[in-house]
């Protein structure tokens, strides 16, 4: 075993402020640090996840938007990626990732949740976490810190010192030690993982809505748009095509479009808002992940009553937080 979350905070001189399940919003709107762990127990150094198990859907999604990914300079399959990422799993530890927030822990963790695998921003660090099949069973511990950078450095140092030699030698890189999902051991020093091409090759800042929806195949009327699109919403080109659940008569009488688990990979990993284009209208719609169950997009009764055909699913294209429903 290595070290518990409580011991990490204690050695860094930090006071734990709370813990939430992965995907839930953190109430701390102050600078600080956070630790993703496989247990909510501050005193548990082992945790509840004993081995690396990858979600094939997550890696397939990465391969779809980053088809030129390589391992050790050679074209890689999703199996190759899983094998290499799994080579950094540290057994008998509850600590899986350590992060800092320079202004707001709440905002930074929301960015972590919402950054899809393969995106460069707003929070691409720790993306290995999102390959886990049991992601939604994890927890996020957090603490305020006056100097988050030094606090994070202390946490990473304490963790590395606690990893026993036998566990170190079993890792793909036995010298640069950090929690599983921390690709960087410290600023400027990354684990020797040998992977490349696993993020989008370009990123644009603050595209206007018309640009984003043109990338998905159609531009909305500007007056219909309800808010800003994600900074990365227009980089995928034609977006990722996903299918809804079968729409029932009850669905059409309600407000929510249901998204099956197999399609949720293309949408943000945490609750938030999407900008959905249906015919000539763009609406701001609430997105709820709903754990392992079907996610829901709150389109409202007016759209739902006219959407699709009962007992059939619909298709849509997703690009960050922009969604275009195919008609």
N, C-alpha and C positions, 0 to 999 in steps of 0.2 A: 504494500500500500504506500501511498505518497503522503498527502497532507489534506486536511479538510478545508472547506471554505472559511469556517470560523477561525481556524489557525492562520490561514493566509491573511485575513483581515487584521487579526491581532498582531502578527509580525510586522505588518505595514503601519501599525498604529491607527487603524481605521475602525469605526463603529458600524456594524451592519445596520442598514436602515430598513431592510425588508426583503421579501422574496416574492416573485410571481411565477406563474406557469409561463412557459414559452408561448408567445403570442399575446399575452395580456399586457396592458399598458402599465408602465412604472409611474408612480405618482411623484417621484423626485425630480423636480425641475431645477436642479442645481448641478454645478460641475461635480464630477465624481468618477467612480469606476464601477464596473459590473463584472460578474463571474457567471458564466453559464455552467451549470452542473447537472448531474444526473440524479440529484436528490435535493429535497428542500431542507434537509437536516444539516445545520451548520457544523455539527460535530462528526458527521459521517465522512471518513476519508476514502471509502471504497465506492460508494454510490450504488446505483441500481442497474447500470448497463455494463455488462461484463466484457463484451466484445464488439468489434466494429461490424455492423450490418448495414449495408448500403441500400438505398431505395433506387431500384433500376429506373424508375420514372424520372427521378431528379437528374441522373446522369444522362439519360436519353434526351431530356430537355436541354441540357448543356451541349450535347453533341449536335442538336438541331440548330442552335443559334451560333455555336462555335465549332463548325465542322472541321477546322484545321488544327484542332488540339493535338499535341504531341506529348510523348513520354520519352525522355532521353533522345530527343531529336527525331523520333520515328512516329509516323501516324498512329494514333491510339484509338482503341475501341473503348466503350464504356467499361468493359471488363478490365482493361489495362488501367484505366483511371481508378476504378474501385480497388484494385490490387495495390496500386502505388499509395493512394490515400490511406488505405488500411495499414500500410507499413509504418504509419506514424501514430497508430493507436497505442495508448499507454494503458495497460491493464491495471485493475485494482486502484483506480482513482476516480473520484467524483468530479474533479475539475476538468472541464473540457475546453474552456475559452476564457480569456481575460481581456477586457476592453476598457477604454477610457472615454470620457465625455468631457470635452473642454468647456462646454457651456451648460448643457442640460443632459442628464442621464436619460430622462424621459424621451427627449427628441432623438438622441443617438441610438437608443435601443429600438425606437420606432423605425428609424432608418435601417437598422440591421434586419428587423423583421421584413421590411418591405422591399429590400433589394433582392431581385430575383437572381438565381444562380446564373452566372455568365455576365451579369452587368458590371460595369466599372464603378458605378456610384449609385447612390450616395454612400453606401457602406459595403464595399466589396470584401473587406477583411473578414476572415473567419468563415469563408464560404464552404469550407469542408464540412462544417456543421450541417449544412443544408443537404448533404448527401445521406444523412442518417435516416433510416427507416422509422426510427422512433423519436423523431424530432419533437413532436408535440407532447412527449412525456417528460421533457426536460424542464429545468427551472432556471430563473435568472435572479441571482442575488445582487444587491447593490448597496453602495455606500457613498456618502458625500466625501469630497476631498478638496482641500484648498489648492493643491498642486496635483492635478490628475496625472500628469506625465510621470512625475517621480513616484506617485502612488502605484501606477501601473508597473513601473520598473521594479519596485519593491515586491509586488505580487509575483511577477514573472521570475524574479531571482529566487524567492523563497520556494516557488514551485519546483524550479529546476534543481535546486539543492536537495529537495525531498525525494526525487526520483531515484530509486535504488539502482546500483550498477547493473544488475541482471536485466532490469527493464530497459535501461539505456542501450545495452548491447543488442537487444532484440529489435531496436528501431532501425528504419531505413537510414536515418542520419543519427548516429549515436553520439554526436558531439554537440549539435545545436539543439538544445532541449527547451521545449515550451509545451504548454497544454496542447492537446490534440489539434484543435482548430486554429491555433495561432501559427500562421505561416511565418511571421516575422518573430524572431527571438528577441530582437530589440531593433530600434530604428536603424535601417541600413543593413541589417544582417538577417537573411532569410534561411529557413531550413533548405537543405539541398534535396528538393523533391523532384527535380528533373522534368517538371511539366511546363508546357508553354501553350499559348494560344487559347487559354481557357476563359478569356474575357473578350467582350466585343472590341473590335479593332478601332472603333471610333466612338466618340461621345460628344454630344452637343449640349450646350447649356440653354435652358429656358426657351425651347421652340414654341412658336405660337400654336394654338389649337389646329388651325388649318393645315400647318405643316405636318403635325402628328397624324392627323386623319388622312391626309393625302398619302402618307406612307402606308396606311392600312388600305388604301384603295379608293378613298372618297373624302372630300373636304366638307365639313359642316358649315352651315350658315353661322357667321360670327355672332349674331345676336342670340343664338341658342346656347352658346357655351357658358357653363356655370362657374368655371374657375380654371386655374393653371394646370397644365399637364406635367407629369413627372419630367425632370430634366433629361431622362434617357428614353422618353416615350417614342422617339422617332428613329431609333438607330437600328431596329431589326428589319426594316424594309417592309415586307408584307405581314409582319406579325406572326404569331403562333396561332394556328387554327385549332380550336377546341370545341367540344360538343357539350351541350347542356344535358340535364336529365330529361326524361320524357315529361312533357308538360301535361298535367292533368287538368280536368275541369276545375278542381279546387284551386290549382295554381293560377289559372286564368281569372279566378274570382278574387285572388289574393294580391299581394304586392311583390312577392319574391320569386326570382328566377333561381332555380336550384342548379348548382354546379357539382357534378359527381367528383369523388375523390380522385379518379384517374385524370381529371382535367384541371385540378386545382394547382398543378405545378406551374402553370403559365401565369397565374395571378399572384398578387403579393402574399407573402407568407404570414402577414399579420392583418388584423382588421383595419379598415380605413375607408377611403372613398375612391370610386372609379368614375371616369367620365365616359359615358356610354352613348354611342350614336345609334339611333334606330330611325330608319328612314331619313327625314330631314331635321330631326331633333336631336340635340345632345343634352343629356341630363347628368347631374351629379348624383351618383347612386351609392348607397352604403354597401360596402363589402364586408361580409362576416365569414371567417374561416370555419368556425364551428367544429374545431377539433378534428377528429377522424371522420366525422359525418360530412354530408354534403354541405358545401358552402352556399351562401345565398347572396344574390345581388338584388338590392331593393329598388326595383324599377317603378314601383307604384302601380295602382290598379288600372289606370288609364292605358298604360303601355301593355301591361300583362293581359288585359282583356282582349287585346288585338294581336297578341304575339303568337306566331306560329299556328299550329293545328293541334287540337287535343289528341293526346296519346302518341305524339311524335316529339322528338327532340329538335333543337335548332342548333345552328353552327354560328360561331363568331370568331373574330380575329382579335387577339390580345397583344398589346405592345406597351409594356409598363403598366400605367394606370389608364390607358386609353383602350376602349373596347368598341369594336364595330360589329353590330349584329347583322348577319347576312339575311337579306330579304329575298 
